[in-house]
Amino acid sequence: MNFILQEFQELWDYISGAKFWMEAAENILQAIVILAVAILIIRIGNRVINRLFESRARQSLRITERREVTIKKLIQNVLRYTVYFMAFIMILDGAFGLPIKSLLAGAGVAGVAIGFGAQNLVRDIISGFFIIFEDQFSVGDYVYISGVEGYVEEIGVRTTKIMSWTGEQHVLPNGNVTQVTNYSVHNGLAIVDVNIPYENDADLAEQIIEDVSATLPASYEEIINLPEIMGVQSLETSHYAIRVKAETLPSYQWAGARIIRKEVKEVLYKQGIQIPAPRLVMYTRDEEPASSSDERQRDM
């Protein structure tokens, strides 16, 4: 018991002494300096990377802009991870004097056991490499991945960040990217069905829609070609549908469809073609058919 009390007293004297606090302050100051230098290196590195890609943008031979942004983001992420890891090692070794070599040797022995628990991490990193290498999608693309739809904000070493059109940010592990629908690679196709009442002539309605469609490419940059009238698509209860298709910029097919609906609706309304309303035929069970009434009158 006395031995324990003596050890505790020596520990308390060391902690409460000025030497301990001087060494602690020196170690903390050294750690802060290392972190400050690491942050400075990352900022300088990001500026150098930005200038390198800006100089490439002025060259005649260059990759696509979307791929440049993706590769630039990836290089910046790798730089940040590498610098912070080195700073962490320097803080443990230089500032706090921990035996890093022994720790790394022990980590090598335990690496096999840790590897079994880090299979998902390795899978995410390898999947991220192939996403960029195969150019499956890039920063700024509008994609549909694993039930998430939106614009790609960032492709990292392990995760991909997607922002939906309503503002939510979704973070997906790269290993979960098993199927990708990319709307930004090729031009889109806007398809619109215009409902016309049966009382109106189909040829006249198609001519009105064609005249309206001819003005759209010059008025809206989203629509790049003259819309095409496909004809009567379906016959419904109270109307028939005329289908219109138009080629749009990549990922603008929905905006193009809204534009076509708006412009066609305005002109059809001015030409006296109303939006078809649902029809409802009502009858009573006791009501006799008109033909039966006529026969009864002839018999009299």
MARKEVO-444393 format. One line per field, with one value per atom (N, C-alpha, C, O): residue number from 1; y, x, z. Coordinates in steps of 0.02 Angstrom, whole numbers, plus 50000, padded with zeros to 5 digits. Each point is the difference from the previous one (the first is absolute). Layout:
<pases>
i = NUM  ... .
yy = Y  ... .
xx = X  ... .
zz = Z  ... .
</pases>
This chain:
<pases>
i = 1  1  1  1  2  2  2  2  3  3  3  3  4  4  4  4  5  5  5  5  6  6  6  6  7  7  7  7  8  8  8  8  9  9  9  9  10  10  10  10  11  11  11  11  12  12  12  12  13  13  13  13  14  14  14  14  15  15  15  15  16  16  16  16  17  17  17  17  18  18  18  18  19  19  19  19  20  20  20  20  21  21  21  21  22  22  22  22  23  23  23  23  24  24  24  24  25  25  25  25  26  26  26  26  27  27  27  27  28  28  28  28  29  29  29  29  30  30  30  30  31  31  31  31  32  32  32  32  33  33  33  33  34  34  34  34  35  35  35  35  36  36  36  36  37  37  37  37  38  38  38  38  39  39  39  39  40  40  40  40  41  41  41  41  42  42  42  42  43  43  43  43  44  44  44  44  45  45  45  45  46  46  46  46  47  47  47  47  48  48  48  48  49  49  49  49  50  50  50  50  51  51  51  51  52  52  52  52  53  53  53  53  54  54  54  54  55  55  55  55  56  56  56  56  57  57  57  57  58  58  58  58  59  59  59  59  60  60  60  60  61  61  61  61  62  62  62  62  63  63  63  63  64  64  64  64  65  65  65  65  66  66  66  66  67  67  67  67  68  68  68  68  69  69  69  69  70  70  70  70  71  71  71  71  72  72  72  72  73  73  73  73  74  74  74  74  75  75  75  75  76  76  76  76  77  77  77  77  78  78  78  78  79  79  79  79  80  80  80  80  81  81  81  81  82  82  82  82  83  83  83  83  84  84  84  84  85  85  85  85  86  86  86  86  87  87  87  87  88  88  88  88  89  89  89  89  90  90  90  90  91  91  91  91  92  92  92  92  93  93  93  93  94  94  94  94  95  95  95  95  96  96  96  96  97  97  97  97  98  98  98  98  99  99  99  99  100  100  100  100  101  101  101  101  102  102  102  102  103  103  103  103  104  104  104  104  105  105  105  105  106  106  106  106  107  107  107  107  108  108  108  108  109  109  109  109  110  110  110  110  111  111  111  111  112  112  112  112  113  113  113  113  114  114  114  114  115  115  115  115  116  116  116  116  117  117  117  117  118  118  118  118  119  119  119  119  120  120  120  120  121  121  121  121  122  122  122  122  123  123  123  123  124  124  124  124  125  125  125  125  126  126  126  126  127  127  127  127  128  128  128  128  129  129  129  129  130  130  130  130  131  131  131  131  132  132  132  132  133  133  133  133  134  134  134  134  135  135  135  135  136  136  136  136  137  137  137  137  138  138  138  138  139  139  139  139  140  140  140  140  141  141  141  141  142  142  142  142  143  143  143  143  144  144  144  144  145  145  145  145  146  146  146  146  147  147  147  147  148  148  148  148  149  149  149  149  150  150  150  150  151  151  151  151  152  152  152  152  153  153  153  153  154  154  154  154  155  155  155  155  156  156  156  156  157  157  157  157  158  158  158  158  159  159  159  159  160  160  160  160  161  161  161  161  162  162  162  162  163  163  163  163  164  164  164  164  165  165  165  165  166  166  166  166  167  167  167  167  168  168  168  168  169  169  169  169  170  170  170  170  171  171  171  171  172  172  172  172  173  173  173  173  174  174  174  174  175  175  175  175  176  176  176  176  177  177  177  177  178  178  178  178  179  179  179  179  180  180  180  180  181  181  181  181  182  182  182  182  183  183  183  183  184  184  184  184  185  185  185  185  186  186  186  186  187  187  187  187  188  188  188  188  189  189  189  189  190  190  190  190  191  191  191  191  192  192  192  192  193  193  193  193  194  194  194  194  195  195  195  195  196  196  196  196  197  197  197  197  198  198  198  198  199  199  199  199  200  200  200  200  201  201  201  201  202  202  202  202  203  203  203  203  204  204  204  204  205  205  205  205  206  206  206  206  207  207  207  207  208  208  208  208  209  209  209  209  210  210  210  210  211  211  211  211  212  212  212  212  213  213  213  213  214  214  214  214  215  215  215  215  216  216  216  216  217  217  217  217  218  218  218  218  219  219  219  219  220  220  220  220  221  221  221  221  222  222  222  222  223  223  223  223  224  224  224  224  225  225  225  225  226  226  226  226  227  227  227  227  228  228  228  228  229  229  229  229  230  230  230  230  231  231  231  231  232  232  232  232  233  233  233  233  234  234  234  234  235  235  235  235  236  236  236  236  237  237  237  237  238  238  238  238  239  239  239  239  240  240  240  240  241  241  241  241  242  242  242  242  243  243  243  243  244  244  244  244  245  245  245  245  246  246  246  246  247  247  247  247  248  248  248  248  249  249  249  249  250  250  250  250  251  251  251  251  252  252  252  252  253  253  253  253  254  254  254  254  255  255  255  255  256  256  256  256  257  257  257  257  258  258  258  258  259  259  259  259  260  260  260  260  261  261  261  261  262  262  262  262  263  263  263  263  264  264  264  264  265  265  265  265  266  266  266  266  267  267  267  267  268  268  268  268  269  269  269  269  270  270  270  270  271  271  271  271  272  272  272  272  273  273  273  273  274  274  274  274  275  275  275  275  276  276  276  276  277  277  277  277  278  278  278  278  279  279  279  279  280  280  280  280  281  281  281  281  282  282  282  282  283  283  283  283  284  284  284  284  285  285  285  285  286  286  286  286  287  287  287  287  288  288  288  288  289  289  289  289  290  290  290  290  291  291  291  291  292  292  292  292  293  293  293  293  294  294  294  294  295  295  295  295  296  296  296  296  297  297  297  297  298  298  298  298  299  299  299  299  300  300  300  300 .
yy = 49940  50060  50063  50048  49951  50057  50011  50056  49887  50006  50035  50043  49940  50031  50075  50041  49975  50070  50039  50058  49910  50033  50013  50054  49895  50009  50055  50040  49960  50051  50069  50049  49957  50065  50023  50060  49894  50019  50022  50049  49915  50020  50069  50041  49971  50066  50056  50054  49932  50051  50015  50057  49890  50012  50039  50045  49938  50035  50073  50045  49966  50068  50041  50060  49910  50037  50042  49988  50060  50046  49965  50018  49932  49965  49965  50001  49968  49964  50048  49986  50071  50047  50034  50018  49992  50027  49952  50021  49915  49951  49992  49994  50008  49994  50059  49992  50068  50060  49997  50018  49959  49994  49950  50012  49931  49948  50025  49989  50044  50026  50053  50002  50042  50052  49969  50023  49924  49967  49967  50000  49970  49970  50052  49988  50070  50054  50024  50012  49995  50022  49949  50019  49916  49948  50004  49995  50013  50006  50062  49998  50058  50061  49992  50024  49944  49988  49954  50010  49939  49954  50036  49990  50053  50039  50046  50008  50023  50044  49961  50023  49917  49959  49981  50000  49983  49981  50059  49991  50069  50058  50016  50014  49983  50013  49946  50015  49922  49946  50008  49987  50033  50011  50055  49995  50058  50054  49977  50017  49944  49974  49954  50004  49954  49954  50040  49983  50069  50042  50034  50003  50022  50033  49951  50016  49923  49949  49984  49994  50000  49985  50060  49993  50068  50060  50006  50020  49962  50002  49947  50011  49930  49949  50021  49979  50063  50022  50043  50005  50025  50042  49961  50028  49908  49959  49973  49994  49990  49975  49928  49982  49978  49931  49996  50012  49972  49998  49951  49985  49991  49957  50042  50062  49907  50037  50036  49981  50074  50041  49962  50006  49953  49962  49950  49988  49983  49953  50037  49974  50085  50041  50017  49996  50024  50018  49940  50006  49936  49939  49982  49986  50014  49982  50051  49982  50082  50052  49989  50006  49980  49986  49940  50000  49948  49940  50013  49978  50058  50016  50042  49989  50058  50041  49959  50011  49940  49957  49957  49992  49980  49959  50042  49976  50084  50045  50013  49998  50016  50015  49940  50007  49933  49940  49986  49983  50024  49984  50049  49978  50086  50050  49992  50004  49985  49992  49936  50000  49947  49939  50011  49978  50055  50014  50046  49992  50057  50045  49962  50013  49940  49959  49959  49996  49974  49961  50045  49981  50078  50045  50025  50008  50002  50022  49946  50013  49924  49946  49988  49987  50017  49985  50059  49994  50064  50058  50036  50018  49995  50040  49961  50025  49915  49962  49943  49966  50022  49952  49928  49960  50022  49931  49958  50026  49911  49957  49980  49947  50095  49988  49938  49962  50026  49941  49936  49954  50044  49941  49992  49945  50113  49998  49976  49960  50066  49979  49926  49965  50011  49929  49958  49948  50075  49964  50003  49952  50105  50006  49952  49974  50015  49952  49930  49962  50020  49934  49993  49949  50104  49998  50019  50000  50016  50021  49947  50016  49921  49946  49997  49994  50010  49998  50061  49995  50063  50061  49998  50026  49942  49997  49965  50020  49929  49967  50046  49994  50051  50047  50061  50038  49972  50058  49981  50035  49910  49979  50051  50014  50013  50050  50062  50030  49990  50059  49988  50043  49899  49984  49997  50024  49947  49996  50070  50013  50033  50068  50035  50035  49956  50034  49973  50038  49896  49971  50020  50016  49984  50021  50073  50017  50026  50070  50009  50043  49916  50004  49982  50035  49912  49980  50048  50007  50026  50050  50056  50023  50000  50054  49975  50033  49908  49973  49986  50013  49960  49984  50058  49995  50060  50060  49983  50019  49945  49983  50062  50005  50041  50064  50048  49978  50086  50051  50052  50000  50045  50054  50045  50020  49994  50041  49960  50029  49905  49959  49989  50000  49992  49983  49926  49974  49990  49927  49972  50035  49900  49961  49939  49957  50041  49948  49974  50038  49897  49966  50035  50010  50007  50032  50074  50030  49999  50072  50034  49977  50079  50037  50072  50032  49994  50069  50014  49960  50097  50022  49976  50003  49974  49976  50061  50041  49965  50054  49984  50042  49895  49982  49924  49963  50016  49930  49992  50022  49948  49992  49931  49960  50028  49935  49945  49943  50074  49949  50012  49951  50111  50015  50047  50033  49969  50046  50041  49972  50094  50044  50023  50025  49966  50018  50047  49986  50069  50047  49994  50009  49975  49994  50069  50051  49950  50064  50040  50059  49908  50036  50023  50029  49959  50027  49952  50018  49920  49953  49973  49988  50002  49970  49926  49985  49971  49929  49977  50016  49948  49974  49925  49964  50011  49929  49970  50029  49916  49964  49977  49975  50032  49981  49926  49980  49979  49929  49984  49946  50100  49989  50022  49991  50038  50022  49940  49984  49981  49941  50013  49964  50087  50017  50076  50030  49999  50073  50018  49973  50074  50031  50072  50041  49975  50066  50038  49980  50075  50039  50055  50036  49971  50057  49982  50042  49896  49980  50016  50027  49956  50010  50049  50014  50011  50045  49964  49940  50099  49972  50002  50031  49936  49997  50016  49961  50097  50020  49973  50011  49953  49970  50027  49995  50035  50032  49974  49998  49982  49982  50057  50016  50014  50056  49973  49970  50039  49974  50049  50059  49915  50041  49970  49939  50102  49973  49972  50021  49931  49968  50049  49988  50067  50048  50038  50029  49970  50038  49954  49941  50088  49962  49985  50043  49895  49978  50035  50020  49987  50033  50072  50025  50010  50070  50005  50044  49911  50001  49986  50032  49920  49986  50059  50013  50022  50058  50056  50032  49979  50051  49983  50042  49894  49978  50005  50019  49964  50005  50072  50013  50034  50071  50025  50039  49940  50021  49970  50034  49902  49966  50031  49999  50029  50030  50060  50018  50014  50060  49984  50044  49894  49984  49999  50028  49942  49999  50069  50009  50041  50067  50037  50047  49931  50035  49969  50034  49900  49965  49961  49960  50053  49965  49927  49961  50021  49930  49954  49942  50083  49961  50015  50057  49892  50011  49984  50023  49939  49984  50013  50009  49993  50012  49941  49943  50068  49945  49965  50031  49905  49958  49978  49977  50030  49978  49927  49983  49974  49929  49977  49947  50093  49982  49980  50011  49960  49980  49939  49948  50059  49947  49953  49939  50088  49958  50032  50060  49898  50020  49986  49943  50111  49993  50010  50006  49997  50004  50066  50001  50054  50065  50038  50058  49912  50037  49951  49940  50086  49963  50039  50060  49904  50030  50003  49950  50110  50010  50002  50041  49917  49995  50046  50002  50034  50044  49979  49989  50007  49986  50052  50025  49991  50052  49981  49977  50034  49987  50060  50058  49929  50053  49991  49950  50099  49994  49943  49982  49990  49946  50020  50054  49902  50007  50057  50022  50004  50053  49975  50041  49893  49975  50017  50010  49994  50017  50074  50019  50023  50071  50012  50042  49922  50006  49980  50033  49914  49979  50052  50012  50020  50053  50059  50031  49986  50056  49985  50044  49897  49982  50003  50026  49946  50002  50071  50016  50028  50069  50036  50030  49966  50037  49973  50039  49895  49971  50015  50014  49984  50014  50071  50010  50038  50070  50009  50033  49939  50010  49962  50027  49912  49962  50036  50001  50029  50036  50060  50015  50021  50058  49979  50038  49901  49975  49967  49974  50028  49973  49926  49971  49998  49929  49995  50018  49959  49998  49935  49951  50050  49940  49952  50020  49918  49953  49986  49990  50010  49986  49929  49976  49990  49932  50002  50046  49903  49995  49948  49947  50069  49956  49993  50050  49891  49986  49970  49949  50083  49978  49977  50030  49918  49976  49968  49979  50018  49967  49932  49988  49968  49932  49997  49956  50089  49999  50033  49997  50036  50035  49950  49955  50052  49955  50025  50060  49894  50021  50037  49989  50055  50040  49956  50016  49930  49956  49967  49992  49989  49969  50049  49981  50082  50051  50011  50008  49992  50010  49944  50012  49925  49944  50002  49981  50043  50003  50052  49990  50065  50052  49975  50017  49942  49974  49950  49997  49964  49951  50035  49975  50083  50037  50030  50033 .
xx = 50041  49959  50043  49986  50066  50044  50035  50012  50004  50032  49954  50022  49914  49953  49993  49999  49996  49995  50063  49995  50062  50062  50003  50020  49960  49999  49950  50015  49928  49950  50025  49988  50048  50026  50053  50003  50040  50051  49968  50021  49927  49964  49969  50002  49968  49968  50052  49988  50069  50053  50025  50016  49987  50024  49949  50018  49918  49948  49993  49991  50014  49992  50064  50000  50054  50062  50003  49962  50082  50007  50030  49984  50058  50032  49949  50005  49946  49948  49961  49989  49992  49960  50042  49974  50089  50044  50006  49996  50014  50005  49934  49999  49945  49934  49987  49975  50041  49990  50044  49978  50084  50045  49974  50003  49971  49974  49938  49992  49963  49939  50017  49971  50078  50020  50031  49987  50052  50031  49946  50005  49944  49946  49961  49981  50007  49964  50040  49972  50094  50042  49997  49996  50006  49997  49934  49998  49947  49934  49996  49972  50056  49998  50040  49979  50079  50040  49963  50002  49964  49963  49944  49990  49974  49946  50029  49971  50086  50032  50021  49991  50037  50021  49939  50005  49939  49940  49975  49981  50018  49976  50046  49976  50089  50047  49993  50000  49993  49991  49937  50001  49944  49937  50007  49974  50062  50011  50042  49987  50065  50043  49959  50007  49951  49958  49951  49990  49980  49954  50035  49973  50087  50037  50021  49999  50020  50017  49942  50008  49933  49941  49978  49974  50037  49985  50046  49978  50085  50047  49982  50009  49967  49979  49938  49991  49967  49940  50015  49959  50100  50019  50034  50016  49996  50031  49948  49941  50082  49954  49979  49942  50104  49985  49984  50044  49894  49980  49942  49964  50027  49943  49939  50004  49938  49939  50001  50035  49926  50000  49975  50028  49919  49972  50051  50001  50041  50051  50057  50028  49989  50051  49980  50040  49897  49977  50002  50019  49963  50001  50070  50012  50035  50070  50031  50038  49945  50026  49975  50039  49897  49973  50034  50015  49997  50031  50071  50020  50019  50069  50002  50042  49912  49998  49982  50027  49928  49983  50059  50014  50022  50059  50053  50031  49980  50048  49980  50042  49895  49977  50009  50025  49955  50008  50073  50017  50026  50071  50033  50038  49949  50031  49976  50040  49895  49974  50027  50012  49997  50028  50072  50020  50020  50069  50003  50043  49912  49999  49982  50027  49927  49980  50060  50011  50027  50058  50053  50030  49981  50050  49980  50043  49892  49978  50012  50023  49960  50010  50074  50020  50022  50071  50039  50037  49954  50041  49974  50039  49895  49972  49993  50018  49954  49986  50049  49995  50051  50053  49978  50032  49913  49978  50042  50024  49988  50041  49963  49968  50036  49963  50024  49960  50106  50026  49972  49982  50015  49972  49926  49975  49990  49928  49989  49955  50086  49992  50017  49967  50084  50017  49943  49982  49988  49943  49940  49962  50030  49944  50010  49951  50113  50012  49981  49974  50039  49982  49924  49972  49996  49927  49963  49939  50099  49967  49956  49948  50073  49959  49932  49948  50052  49937  49957  49940  50093  49962  49973  49946  50091  49979  49933  49960  50027  49935  49943  49945  50068  49948  49996  49952  50097  50001  49987  50021  49944  49986  49956  50012  49939  49957  50039  49988  50060  50041  50042  50004  50027  50040  49956  50020  49921  49954  49979  49997  49990  49981  50056  49988  50074  50057  50011  50011  49986  50010  49943  50012  49926  49944  50006  49985  50037  50010  50053  49993  50060  50051  49971  50014  49946  49972  49945  49991  49974  49951  50033  49975  50082  50036  50037  50000  50031  50039  49955  50020  49920  49954  49954  49960  50046  49959  49926  49963  50016  49929  49958  49946  50076  49968  50052  50051  49935  50047  49963  49939  50100  49971  49957  50023  49917  49953  49951  49952  50057  49954  49936  50000  49945  49936  49990  49996  50001  50002  49945  49970  50019  49956  50040  50017  49998  50044  49968  49986  50004  49978  49939  49999  49952  49940  50006  49953  50105  50011  50010  50038  49927  50003  50019  49973  50075  50021  50067  50023  50007  50063  50059  49998  50054  50060  50039  50022  49987  50038  50074  50043  49972  50070  50007  49957  50099  50018  50064  50053  49942  50058  50032  49978  50073  50033  49954  50003  49954  49956  49926  49963  50016  49928  49987  50045  49892  49976  49943  49955  50047  49949  49954  50023  49912  49950  49949  49975  50011  49950  49937  50002  49942  49937  49974  50024  49927  49976  49962  49987  49995  49968  50049  49979  50086  50051  50032  50049  49925  50031  50065  50005  50043  50063  50002  49990  50024  50004  50073  50032  49992  50068  49997  49973  50053  49997  50070  50046  49964  50064  50010  49953  50107  50013  49987  49985  50022  49987  49927  49985  49970  49928  49978  49941  50103  49983  50004  50053  49891  49998  49970  50015  49942  49969  49991  49975  50044  49999  49959  50010  49944  49964  50023  49984  50053  50029  49960  49999  49969  49959  50039  49973  50091  50039  50048  50038  49961  50047  49973  50036  49902  49969  49942  49975  50003  49943  49937  49992  49964  49938  49945  50008  49936  49943  49937  49980  49991  49938  49941  49994  49962  49941  49938  49994  49960  49941  49939  50000  49948  49935  49952  49984  49992  49953  49930  49984  49973  49931  49954  49997  49967  49955  49930  49993  49955  49931  49980  50026  49929  49978  49963  49996  49978  49964  50046  49976  50089  50047  50033  50012  50002  50031  50073  50037  49983  50069  50051  50053  49931  50047  50012  50056  49889  50007  50041  50043  49946  50037  50074  50043  49972  50070  50034  50059  49904  50030  50015  50052  49903  50012  50061  50042  49962  50056  50065  50052  49946  50061  50023  50060  49893  50018  50032  50048  49924  50029  50069  50046  49962  50064  50055  50058  49925  50052  50033  50056  49911  50028  50041  50033  49964  50031  50076  50030  50004  50074  50031  50053  49916  50029  49986  50035  49913  49981  50029  50010  50005  50025  50062  49999  50056  50062  49999  50041  49912  49995  49981  50021  49939  49977  50046  50004  50032  50053  49977  50032  49914  49976  49925  49967  50008  49929  49960  50012  49940  49959  49963  49982  50007  49968  49931  49993  49956  49932  49994  50006  49983  49996  49931  49994  49955  49932  49958  50020  49922  49954  50029  50010  50002  50031  49950  50011  49933  49951  49931  49993  49955  49930  49972  49995  49987  49976  49924  49968  50004  49928  49972  49949  50085  49974  50047  49986  50069  50048  50047  50002  50036  50054  50065  49999  50057  50064  50046  50010  50018  50049  50069  50012  50034  50066  50050  50002  50037  50052  50066  50002  50052  50065  50050  49996  50051  50049  50067  50001  50054  50066  50023  49994  50033  50021  50073  50032  49993  50066  50001  49948  50110  50003  49970  50014  49943  49966  49949  49979  50001  49950  49936  49959  50031  49940  49937  49947  50058  49941  49983  49942  50109  49988  49972  49955  50070  49973  49928  49961  50020  49930  49954  49945  50078  49960  49992  49946  50107  49996  49949  49960  50042  49953  49929  49956  50031  49931  49975  49943  50100  49980  49983  49947  50099  49990  49941  49960  50034  49945  49933  49950  50048  49937  49976  49940  50105  49980  49970  49948  50085  49976  49935  49955  50040  49938  49941  49945  50066  49947  49978  49940  50107  49983  49964  49961  50053  49968  49932  49969  50009  49935  49999  49946  50112  50003  50010  50053  49896  50001  50034  50007  50012  50026  49942  49949  50056  49944  49983  50043  49892  49976  49972  49973  50032  49971  49925  49965  50010  49929  49967  50029  49910  49963  49929  49964  50015  49933  49959  50020  49924  49958  49932  49973  50001  49932  49971  50036  49897  49964  49976  49990  50001  49981  49928  49985  49971  49930  49989  49946  50106  49992  49998  50042  49909  49992  50040  50007  50020  50036  49954  49940  50090  49961  49966  49944  50087  49971  49936  49953  50043  49940  49943  49942  50072  49948  49971  49940  50103  49977  49955  49949  50068  49959  49932  49950  50047  49937  49954  49939  50092  49959  49972  49943  50096  49976  49942  49954  50051  49946  49935  49946  50057  49938  49971  49948 .
zz = 50000  50000  50000  49965  50074  50002  49933  49979  49987  49935  49950  49961  50040  49955  50015  49955  50108  50019  49980  49981  50024  49981  49926  49978  49982  49928  49979  49955  50076  49985  50018  49963  50092  50020  49952  49983  49992  49951  49934  49969  50012  49938  50007  49954  50104  50011  50001  49973  50058  50001  49930  49983  49976  49930  49960  49961  50047  49961  50023  49958  50106  50026  49994  50016  49961  49994  49937  49953  50047  49943  49939  49944  50067  49944  49956  49939  50093  49961  49955  49941  50087  49961  49947  49947  50066  49948  49941  49942  50074  49946  49962  49939  50098  49968  49954  49944  50080  49958  49938  49945  50064  49942  49949  49940  50084  49955  49963  49940  50097  49968  49949  49946  50071  49953  49937  49944  50065  49943  49957  49938  50093  49962  49961  49943  50088  49965  49940  49947  50062  49944  49943  49941  50075  49948  49963  49938  50099  49967  49956  49945  50080  49960  49936  49947  50058  49939  49952  49940  50087  49958  49963  49940  50095  49968  49946  49947  50068  49951  49937  49944  50067  49943  49957  49939  50093  49963  49959  49942  50086  49963  49941  49945  50067  49945  49946  49940  50082  49952  49959  49940  50091  49963  49948  49945  50074  49951  49941  49943  50072  49946  49954  49939  50090  49960  49957  49942  50086  49961  49942  49945  50067  49946  49946  49941  50080  49950  49954  49939  50090  49958  49960  49945  50081  49961  49939  49947  50062  49943  49949  49940  50082  49953  49961  49943  50088  49966  49939  49954  50044  49942  49945  49947  50064  49949  49951  50017  49923  49948  50015  49989  50036  50017  50075  50042  49974  50069  50007  49952  50109  50014  50014  50004  50002  50011  50066  50047  49956  50060  50061  50054  49937  50055  50029  50060  49896  50023  50035  50048  49928  50032  50072  50046  49962  50067  50047  50058  49915  50041  50022  50059  49893  50016  50048  50045  49945  50045  50071  50048  49960  50067  50031  50060  49900  50027  50023  50054  49906  50019  50063  50043  49963  50060  50062  50054  49937  50057  50021  50059  49891  50016  50035  50048  49929  50032  50072  50045  49967  50068  50045  50056  49921  50042  50015  50056  49894  50009  50049  50045  49948  50043  50072  50047  49962  50068  50033  50060  49901  50029  50022  50054  49904  50018  50061  50044  49959  50058  50063  50053  49941  50058  50025  50061  49893  50020  50033  50050  49921  50028  50069  50043  49969  50066  50052  50055  49926  50048  50014  50057  49890  50008  50028  50048  49919  50019  50061  50044  49958  50054  50065  50053  49942  50061  50012  50051  49903  50011  50003  50034  49933  50001  49953  49949  50066  49957  49936  49998  49951  49939  49964  49973  50027  49966  50030  49964  50102  50032  49984  49989  50011  49984  49929  49987  49965  49930  49992  49961  50076  49996  50028  49972  50083  50027  49954  49995  49971  49952  49942  49973  50007  49946  50020  49959  50104  50024  50004  49982  50042  50007  49936  49998  49949  49938  49969  49971  50036  49972  50034  49967  50099  50037  49985  49993  50002  49985  49929  49986  49968  49930  49992  49957  50083  49996  50019  49973  50073  50020  49955  50004  49952  49956  49927  49954  50035  49932  49963  49942  50093  49968  49981  49948  50096  49985  49937  49957  50038  49941  49938  49947  50059  49943  49977  49940  50107  49982  49963  49950  50073  49968  49929  49954  50038  49934  49953  49942  50083  49959  49979  49943  50103  49982  49946  49956  50046  49948  49932  49951  50045  49936  49976  49940  50106  49979  49961  49949  50076  49967  49939  49948  50056  49944  49940  49943  50069  49946  49982  49953  50083  49987  50001  49955  50096  50007  50010  49971  50070  50009  50029  50026  49969  50022  50042  50004  50025  50039  49955  49946  50076  49961  49959  49975  50018  49962  50040  50062  49902  50031  49993  49944  50112  49999  50045  50041  49949  50044  50023  49960  50105  50028  50064  50046  49957  50062  50031  50061  49898  50025  50014  50025  49960  50011  49933  49958  50033  49937  50014  50045  49917  50010  49965  49959  50059  49970  50042  50062  49905  50034  50025  49959  50106  50028  50007  49988  50031  50013  49995  50023  49947  49998  50040  49978  50080  50043  49992  49959  50082  49998  50025  49977  50071  50030  49987  49994  50001  49993  49942  49974  50006  49948  50030  50032  49957  50027  49944  49948  50062  49950  50033  50054  49912  50025  49958  49939  50093  49965  49980  50024  49931  49974  50053  49991  50065  50055  50053  50051  49939  50044  50049  50033  49974  50046  49971  49940  50104  49980  50022  50058  49894  50014  49992  49951  50099  49999  49991  50042  49902  49983  50001  49970  50064  49993  49928  49969  50006  49930  49988  49944  50108  49992  49987  49975  50042  49989  49931  49982  49979  49932  49954  49973  50019  49958  49932  49952  50042  49936  49997  50048  49896  49993  49939  49946  50062  49944  49996  50043  49904  49991  49947  49942  50079  49954  49965  49958  50058  49975  49944  49978  49999  49948  49931  49958  50029  49934  50006  50054  49888  49998  50026  49991  50040  50025  49948  49947  50068  49955  50040  50043  49943  50034  49961  49940  50094  49969  50036  50061  49901  50027  49962  49939  50098  49971  50011  50057  49888  50004  49991  49949  50101  49998  49964  50016  49934  49959  50004  49993  50018  50002  49932  49948  50053  49938  49954  49940  50088  49959  49952  49951  50060  49959  49949  50013  49929  49945  50016  50023  49964  50016  49956  50023  49912  49954  50020  49998  50021  50021  50064  50006  50041  50063  49987  50030  49927  49984  49966  50012  49945  49966  50050  49995  50053  50050  50043  50013  50008  50041  49961  50027  49909  49958  49993  50002  49989  49994  50065  49999  50057  50064  50009  50023  49960  50009  49959  50020  49922  49957  50032  49980  50069  50031  50063  50028  49995  50065  49999  50046  49904  50002  50003  50031  49937  50001  50065  50017  50019  50061  50063  50050  49947  50060  49981  49953  50083  49986  50021  49977  50066  50021  49942  49998  49956  49942  49942  49977  49999  49951  49929  49952  50039  49933  49996  50051  49888  49989  50026  49979  50065  50026  49943  49950  50059  49949  50025  50056  49900  50016  49980  49941  50107  49988  49977  49970  50044  49981  50060  50058  49928  50053  50036  49969  50095  50039  50032  50003  50021  50034  49995  49989  50019  50001  50069  50021  50014  50068  50002  49948  50111  50008  49973  49966  50049  49982  49953  49983  49997  49959  49965  50016  49936  49970  50014  50011  49989  50018  49939  49966  50022  49947  50033  50044  49934  50030  49964  49938  50102  49974  50034  50060  49901  50029  49976  49944  50099  49985  50032  50056  49907  50026  50041  49979  50080  50046  50020  49982  50054  50029  50051  50026  49988  50049  50067  50027  50000  50065  50000  50054  49887  49996  49968  49978  50018  49967  50039  49970  50097  50040  49992  49994  50005  49989  49930  49991  49959  49932  49996  49965  50070  50000  50031  49976  50078  50031  49953  49998  49966  49953  49945  49983  49989  49947  50024  49966  50094  50026  50009  49983  50044  50012  49935  49994  49957  49938  49960  49972  50024  49962  50033  49966  50100  50034  49986  49989  50013  49989  49930  49993  49956  49932  49988  49967  50058  49991  50032  49972  50086  50034  49958  49995  49976  49958  49936  49974  50002  49939  50014  49954  50108  50016  50017  50005  50002  50018  50075  50026  50009  50072  50025  49963  50099  50031  50011  50028  49951  50006  50073  50042  49971  50067  50002  49950  50106  50005  49988  50022  49944  49984  50045  50014  50009  50044  49974  49996  49988  49976  50057  50029  49988  50055  49974  49954  50075  49984  50061  50046  49955  50055  49979  49940  50107  49983  49974  49959  50063  49978  49933  49972  50002  49935  49943  49997  49959  49944  49940  49991  49969  49940  49952  49999  49960  49953  49948  49980  49998  49949  50025  49961  50103  50028  50002  49987  50028  50001  49931  49992  49956  49931  49978  49968  50049  49980  50034  49970  50093  50036  49968  49997  49980  49967  49933  49983  49979  49936  50011  49960  50094  50014  50016  49984  50047  50016  49937  50003 .
</pases>
